[in-house]
Amino acid sequence: MNFEPTEEQNLLRAAIERLVRTECSHEKVRIWDHDGIFPEPVYQAMVQAGFVAMVVPVAYGGLGSSMADCTILYEEVARPSVDFATRIALQAWGSMILADFASEDLRQEILPKVATGHVKLSFSLTEPQSGSDAASLTTAARRDGDDWLLRGQKVFSSGADAPDNMMIVAARTAKGATRQEGISLFLVPNNLPGLTINRLDVIGRRILGLTEIFFDDVRLPSRYLIGEAGEGWTYIGRHLERERITLAANYIGTARSALEEATAYARERQQFGRPIGQFQVIAHSLADMATELEAGRWLTAMAAWRYDQGLPCRKEASMAKLFVSEMLQRVTAAGMQILGGHAYTTDYNMQRHWRDARNATVGGGTSQIQRQLISRELGL
């Protein structure tokens, strides 16, 4: 494996850095976080730069970029806030599911619009009584003539309330011998009658936001069924490795920002007549933060490389997600300690990194679930 980035990757990283620096100043991000607002002009700037097209297959108007290139995208876009990377990641997960399993007519209708920013995608699986045990979902869809009627509730759905958004929703369409059988996936525009979407009041990840969704006999044309009825659980499982690698790359971006801000503060903050970074206890804490960040980076790069090569990467993807999500919590907690009382004010970004990091070991598969998956791959 060659660890040296290509010239194209260097140019990609530089282009993303420029856009983020121009569009996402610290002052703006603090306001968006405080008000719980995702700035749609920033997303459109990313669309115009071709960043969203990177995660859409070439056959449907995208660039079909490698996972290695996409990890660069996610890392850099997550620098101001992980929520910007999550918005693009949602387009990636949704596009892959549609490209692999939807009808050709539905692919042609939706995916080119995703690449050009005219349609957004989100994913709704979790319910109030089904988190890690996702297959126990109770949201149901039943036939009504040529349509489907959806009834039930979803929760913790990222970005479902975005303008021009279509949700990929998991619903039970039949009873099966196991909980996994009889689950189907539907593409649901978020402005249909019978839909109620509420933003949750959460402590972190406030820019993109988490929502709860109520389906009260939402009528959906049959063409919005993704693939075959009853095969939804299989479809969900097909891209879990991609999701975990993506999340790891997102969190590396946030960890980089936390480390850089803590290091800058340690150079500038004077106590007892010298910068606090000259005290061994602070210097060693920063050294540990930097070491853990690099370890997470290469775990993620290795998993992405295996993914691009078509090699098995279930274990590696879970390892990357597990390590990086827990590393992010350690790094941001250490950053809070280094900044001291200043970190506890909204004048500094560290408190936001710390709040956002708390979700990392829960969302996208908890750390406990990742450990279970890794141990299974070890034959236990």
Secondary structure, DSSP 4 states (H G I P E B T S, - for coil): ---SPPHHHHHHHHHHHHHHHHH--HHHHHHHHHHT---HHHHHHHHHTTTTGGGS-GGGTS----HHHHHHHHHHHTTT-HHHHHHHHHHHHHHHHHHHHS-HHHHHHHHHHHHTTSSEEEEE--BTTBSSSGGG---EEEEETTEEEEEEEEEEEETTTSTTEEEEEEEE-S--SSTTTTEEEEEEETT-TTEEEEE---SS-TTT-EEEEEEEEEEEEGGGEESSTTBHHHHHHHTHHHHHHHHHHHHHHHHHHHHHHHHHHHHH-EETTEEGGGSHHHHHHHHHHHHHHHHHHHHHHHHHHHHHTT---HHHHHHHHHHHHHHHHHHHHHHHHHHGGGGGSTTSSHHHHHHHHTTTTTTTS-HHHHHHHHHHHTT-
